[in-house]
């Protein structure tokens, strides 16, 4: 999966969108305008912030691979939205 798509999903989820709404917005919406309207920055700047902050998220272990990674997670769905291998 593309990291930018994951960051788009994270952005929409941070804006209060459901998983389904986020997917629809990713496919049909304008992430650049949505990020600017909400956070007053470019999508590229938002990506850099996410990449810098992900290092401060807790370590999560994959039950399938046994690998550990840092991740922004959806606790209800028990899945990672954006992850970084350790």
C-alpha positions as CSV (number, residue, x, y, z in Angstrom):
1,X,0.0,0.0,0.0
2,X,1.2,3.5,-0.8
3,X,2.3,5.6,2.2
4,X,0.7,8.7,0.8
5,X,-2.7,6.9,0.5
6,X,-2.2,5.8,4.2
7,X,-1.5,9.4,5.2
8,X,-4.5,10.6,3.3
9,X,-6.6,8.1,5.2
10,X,-5.1,9.3,8.5
11,X,-5.8,12.9,7.6
12,X,-9.4,12.3,6.9
13,X,-9.8,10.1,10.0
14,X,-8.2,12.9,12.0
15,X,-10.9,15.2,10.5
16,X,-13.6,13.0,12.0
17,X,-14.4,11.0,8.9
18,X,-15.5,7.4,9.2
19,X,-13.5,4.7,7.4
20,X,-16.0,4.6,4.6
21,X,-16.2,8.4,4.3
22,X,-12.4,8.6,4.3
23,X,-12.1,6.0,1.5
24,X,-14.7,7.9,-0.6
25,X,-12.9,11.2,0.0
26,X,-9.6,9.6,-1.0
27,X,-11.1,8.3,-4.2
28,X,-13.2,11.4,-5.1
29,X,-12.0,14.3,-2.9
30,X,-9.3,16.9,-2.9
31,X,-6.9,16.1,-0.1
32,X,-4.8,19.1,-0.8
33,X,-7.7,21.5,-0.2
34,X,-9.0,19.5,2.8
35,X,-5.6,19.6,4.5
36,X,-5.2,23.3,3.8
37,X,-8.7,24.1,5.0
38,X,-8.3,22.2,8.3
39,X,-4.6,22.6,9.1
40,X,-3.5,25.6,7.0
41,X,-0.6,23.7,5.4
42,X,0.2,21.7,2.3
43,X,-0.3,18.0,1.9
44,X,3.4,17.6,1.6
45,X,4.0,19.5,4.9
46,X,1.3,17.3,6.6
47,X,3.1,14.2,5.3
48,X,6.4,15.3,6.7
49,X,4.8,16.0,10.1
50,X,3.2,12.5,10.1
51,X,6.5,10.9,9.2
52,X,8.3,12.9,12.0
53,X,5.6,12.1,14.6
54,X,5.2,8.4,13.9
55,X,8.5,7.6,15.7
56,X,6.8,8.7,18.9
57,X,3.9,6.3,18.6
58,X,4.0,3.0,20.6
59,X,5.5,-0.1,19.1
60,X,2.9,-2.5,17.8
61,X,3.5,-6.2,16.9
62,X,2.0,-7.9,13.9
63,X,0.4,-11.2,14.9
64,X,0.9,-12.5,11.4
65,X,4.6,-11.6,10.8
66,X,5.9,-11.1,14.3
67,X,7.4,-7.8,13.1
68,X,7.3,-4.7,15.3
69,X,6.5,-1.2,14.0
70,X,5.4,2.2,15.0
71,X,1.8,3.0,13.9
72,X,-1.1,5.3,14.0
73,X,-3.8,2.9,14.7
74,X,-7.6,2.5,14.6
75,X,-8.3,0.9,18.0
76,X,-11.9,0.0,17.2
77,X,-10.9,-1.9,14.0
78,X,-7.6,-3.1,15.5
79,X,-5.6,-2.1,12.5
80,X,-2.7,0.2,11.6
81,X,-3.5,3.2,9.4
82,X,0.1,4.4,8.9
83,X,3.0,2.3,10.0
84,X,6.8,2.4,10.1
85,X,8.9,-0.7,10.4
86,X,11.4,-0.7,13.3
